[in-house]
């Protein structure tokens, strides 16, 4: 896990969980046939964010929960 110097470990975990919940809600609202493609797009976008470690982890976790 990447270390974020601006957040405590508890804050970082809470941030990841919030993002994960939001992404899971988004993916679950899609028709099942569209979920994997949407998750792939989100994960590809997350890899290009300079400070997106928390979002990237949350997106992967939400994808695993939804698909």
MARBA-3410 file (N, C-alpha, C, O; in Angstrom, 1 decimal):
67
0.8,-1.2,0.0,0.0,0.0,0.0,0.9,1.2,0.0,1.9,1.3,0.7 ~ 0.5,2.2,-0.8,1.2,3.5,-0.8,0.9,4.3,0.4,-0.2,4.3,0.9 ~ 2.0,5.0,0.9,1.8,5.8,2.1,1.5,7.2,1.7,2.1,7.8,0.8 ~ 0.4,7.7,2.2,0.0,9.1,2.0,0.4,9.9,3.2,0.0,9.7,4.3 ~ 1.3,10.9,3.0,1.9,11.7,4.1,0.9,12.7,4.6,1.1,13.3,5.7
-0.2,13.0,3.9,-1.1,14.0,4.3,-2.3,13.5,5.2,-3.0,14.3,5.8 ~ -2.5,12.2,5.2,-3.6,11.6,5.9,-3.1,10.6,6.9,-2.1,9.9,6.6 ~ -3.8,10.5,8.0,-3.5,9.4,8.9,-3.9,8.1,8.3,-4.7,8.1,7.3 ~ -3.4,7.0,8.7,-3.9,5.7,8.1,-5.4,5.5,8.3,-6.0,4.9,7.3 ~ -6.0,6.0,9.3,-7.4,5.8,9.5,-8.1,6.7,8.5,-9.2,6.3,7.9
-7.6,7.9,8.3,-8.3,8.8,7.3,-8.2,8.2,5.9,-9.1,8.3,5.1 ~ -7.0,7.7,5.6,-6.8,7.1,4.2,-7.7,5.9,4.0,-8.3,5.8,3.0 ~ -7.9,5.1,5.0,-8.8,3.9,4.9,-10.2,4.4,4.8,-11.0,3.8,4.0 ~ -10.6,5.4,5.5,-12.0,6.0,5.4,-12.2,6.6,4.0,-13.3,6.4,3.5 ~ -11.2,7.3,3.5,-11.3,7.8,2.2,-11.5,6.8,1.1,-12.4,6.9,0.2
-10.7,5.7,1.2,-10.8,4.6,0.2,-12.2,3.9,0.3,-12.8,3.6,-0.7 ~ -12.7,3.8,1.6,-14.0,3.1,1.7,-15.1,4.0,1.2,-16.0,3.4,0.5 ~ -15.0,5.3,1.3,-16.0,6.2,0.8,-16.0,6.1,-0.7,-17.1,6.0,-1.4 ~ -14.9,6.1,-1.3,-14.8,6.1,-2.8,-15.3,4.7,-3.3,-16.0,4.6,-4.2 ~ -14.8,3.7,-2.6,-15.3,2.3,-2.9,-16.8,2.2,-2.9,-17.4,1.6,-3.8
-17.4,2.7,-1.9,-18.9,2.7,-1.8,-19.5,3.4,-2.9,-20.5,2.9,-3.5 ~ -19.0,4.6,-3.3,-19.5,5.4,-4.4,-19.4,4.6,-5.7,-20.3,4.6,-6.5 ~ -18.2,4.1,-6.0,-18.0,3.3,-7.2,-18.9,2.1,-7.3,-19.5,1.8,-8.3 ~ -19.0,1.4,-6.2,-19.9,0.2,-6.1,-21.3,0.6,-6.4,-22.0,-0.1,-7.2 ~ -21.8,1.7,-5.8,-23.2,2.1,-6.1,-23.4,2.5,-7.6,-24.4,2.1,-8.2
-22.4,3.1,-8.2,-22.4,3.4,-9.6,-22.5,2.1,-10.4,-23.3,2.0,-11.3 ~ -21.6,1.2,-10.2,-21.5,0.0,-11.0,-22.8,-0.8,-10.8,-23.3,-1.4,-11.7 ~ -23.3,-0.9,-9.6,-24.5,-1.7,-9.3,-25.7,-1.2,-10.0,-26.7,-1.9,-10.2 ~ -25.7,0.1,-10.2,-26.8,0.8,-10.9,-26.9,0.5,-12.4,-27.9,0.7,-13.1 ~ -25.8,0.0,-12.9,-25.7,-0.3,-14.4,-26.3,-1.6,-14.6,-26.3,-2.5,-13.8
-26.7,-1.8,-15.9,-27.1,-3.2,-16.3,-25.9,-4.1,-16.1,-24.8,-3.7,-16.4 ~ -26.1,-5.4,-15.7,-25.0,-6.3,-15.5,-24.1,-6.4,-16.7,-22.8,-6.5,-16.5 ~ -24.6,-6.3,-17.9,-23.8,-6.5,-19.1,-22.8,-5.3,-19.3,-21.8,-5.4,-20.0 ~ -23.1,-4.2,-18.6,-22.3,-3.0,-18.8,-21.3,-2.7,-17.7,-20.4,-1.9,-17.8 ~ -21.4,-3.5,-16.6,-20.6,-3.2,-15.4,-19.1,-3.4,-15.7,-18.3,-2.6,-15.2
-18.7,-4.5,-16.3,-17.3,-4.8,-16.5,-16.6,-3.7,-17.3,-15.5,-3.3,-17.0 ~ -17.3,-3.3,-18.4,-16.7,-2.3,-19.3,-16.5,-0.9,-18.5,-15.5,-0.2,-18.6 ~ -17.6,-0.6,-17.7,-17.5,0.6,-16.9,-16.4,0.5,-15.8,-15.6,1.5,-15.6 ~ -16.2,-0.6,-15.2,-15.2,-0.8,-14.2,-13.8,-0.7,-14.9,-12.9,-0.1,-14.3 ~ -13.7,-1.3,-16.1,-12.4,-1.2,-16.8,-12.1,0.3,-17.1,-10.9,0.7,-17.0
-13.1,1.1,-17.5,-12.8,2.5,-17.8,-12.4,3.2,-16.6,-11.5,4.0,-16.6 ~ -13.1,3.0,-15.5,-12.7,3.7,-14.2,-11.3,3.3,-13.8,-10.5,4.2,-13.4 ~ -10.9,2.0,-13.9,-9.6,1.6,-13.5,-8.5,2.2,-14.4,-7.5,2.6,-14.0 ~ -8.8,2.3,-15.7,-7.8,2.9,-16.7,-7.7,4.4,-16.3,-6.5,4.9,-16.4 ~ -8.8,5.1,-16.0,-8.7,6.5,-15.7,-7.9,6.7,-14.4,-7.1,7.6,-14.3
-8.1,5.8,-13.4,-7.5,5.9,-12.1,-6.0,5.8,-12.2,-5.2,6.4,-11.4 ~ -5.5,5.0,-13.2,-4.0,4.8,-13.3,-3.4,6.1,-13.8,-2.2,6.3,-13.6 ~ -4.1,7.0,-14.4,-3.5,8.2,-15.0,-3.5,9.4,-14.0,-2.9,10.4,-14.2 ~ -4.2,9.2,-12.8,-4.2,10.3,-11.8,-2.9,10.3,-11.0,-2.4,9.3,-10.6 ~ -2.3,11.5,-10.9,-1.1,11.6,-10.2,-1.2,11.3,-8.7,-0.3,10.7,-8.1
-2.3,11.6,-8.1,-2.5,11.4,-6.7,-3.7,10.5,-6.4,-4.4,10.6,-5.4 ~ -3.9,9.5,-7.4,-5.1,8.7,-7.3,-4.9,7.3,-6.7,-5.7,6.4,-6.9 ~ -3.9,7.2,-5.8,-3.7,5.9,-5.2,-4.9,5.4,-4.5,-5.3,4.2,-4.6 ~ -5.5,6.2,-3.7,-6.7,5.8,-2.9,-7.9,5.5,-3.8,-8.6,4.5,-3.6 ~ -8.0,6.3,-4.8,-9.2,6.1,-5.7,-8.9,4.8,-6.6,-9.9,4.1,-6.8
-7.7,4.6,-7.0,-7.4,3.4,-7.7,-7.7,2.1,-6.9,-8.3,1.2,-7.4 ~ -7.2,2.1,-5.7,-7.5,0.9,-4.8,-9.0,0.8,-4.6,-9.5,-0.4,-4.7 ~ -9.7,1.8,-4.3,-11.1,1.8,-4.1,-11.8,1.3,-5.3,-12.8,0.5,-5.2 ~ -11.4,1.7,-6.5,-12.1,1.3,-7.7,-11.9,-0.1,-8.0,-12.8,-0.8,-8.4 ~ -10.7,-0.7,-7.8,-10.4,-2.1,-7.9,-11.3,-2.9,-7.0,-11.8,-3.9,-7.3
-11.4,-2.4,-5.7,-12.1,-3.2,-4.7,-13.6,-3.2,-5.0,-14.3,-4.2,-4.9 ~ -14.1,-2.0,-5.5,-15.5,-1.9,-5.9,-15.9,-2.8,-7.1,-16.9,-3.5,-7.1 ~ -14.9,-2.8,-8.0,-15.1,-3.7,-9.2,-15.2,-5.2,-8.7,-16.1,-5.9,-9.2 ~ -14.4,-5.6,-7.8,-14.4,-6.9,-7.4,-15.7,-7.2,-6.6,-16.2,-8.4,-6.7 ~ -16.3,-6.3,-6.0,-17.5,-6.4,-5.2,-18.7,-6.5,-6.1,-19.7,-7.1,-5.8
-18.6,-5.8,-7.3,-19.8,-5.6,-8.2,-19.9,-6.6,-9.3,-21.0,-6.9,-9.8 ~ -18.8,-7.1,-9.8,-18.8,-7.9,-11.0,-18.8,-9.4,-10.7,-18.8,-10.2,-11.6
END
